[in-house]
Amino acid sequence: MEIMGIGSVAAITVICYLVGMTVRQTPLDNKWIPSIVGFLGLILGVVGWKVIPDYPASDILTALAVGVVSGLASTGIDQLYHQLNPREHNVATVKAYEHYDENGDPISDEDWAAWQAFLKQQGFNESDTPCEECDLSKYVDEGGGGNE
């Protein structure tokens, strides 16, 4: 029955991942997702230790650690997906050049200026594109701005 114990750790990761994806759809800032899934993993780790006979922890401290690590692993899995899917990054970059954020909301003039300053600080010129796969110049009008 050792497989059931290891499977419960994977189940905690999956549950935390789904909760993290749900939180992403709310107005709550995404910076809180790792804390939320870590805390949820902590709770589920203790519940698993108490309820599942073959849970891979023999004491409360180990159960807490297994739960937190399993919860935070869901954030790592999500980031791995984003790193292996560069097309999603390109779409976000294009939207920034269009004066819209990733949610489709307009970017303020101050944020647009900060974005331009950041790009210059990173060494990008107006003719440079942040990715080889896309030509962002077609998304920026001749006046230097986007949709306002």
C-alpha positions, 0 to 999 in steps of 0.5 A: 500500500506504499503507492497509496501514500505517495499517491496522496502527495500527488493528490495534494499537489493536484488539489493545490494546483486547481485551487491556484488556477481558481485563485488566478481567475479572481481579482486577488493579486497573483503574488498571493497564490504561492502562499495560498497553495502552500498553506492549503498544502500544509492543511492537507498534509496534516489531514492526510497524515491523520486519515491515510494509513500509508501517508509518507509521514510518521509525525506531525512535523514531517506531515506539515513539511510534506504538505507545504512542499506538495502545495508549493510544487503546484506553483513550480509545475505551473511555472514549468508549463509557462517556461516551456510554452514561449508562445504565451510569453510572446502574447503577453509581450505583444499585449504590453506593446498594444497598451493592454495588460494580460487581462485586456485592461488598458495600461495607463500612460505612467505604466506605459512609460515605465514599461518603455524605460524598463525595456531601454534599461534592459538594452532593447532599442525601439527596433529590437523585439524581445523575442525572435518569433514575433515582430512587435513593430506591427503592433505599435502605431507610428506615433510611438503609442498603442491603443489609447 
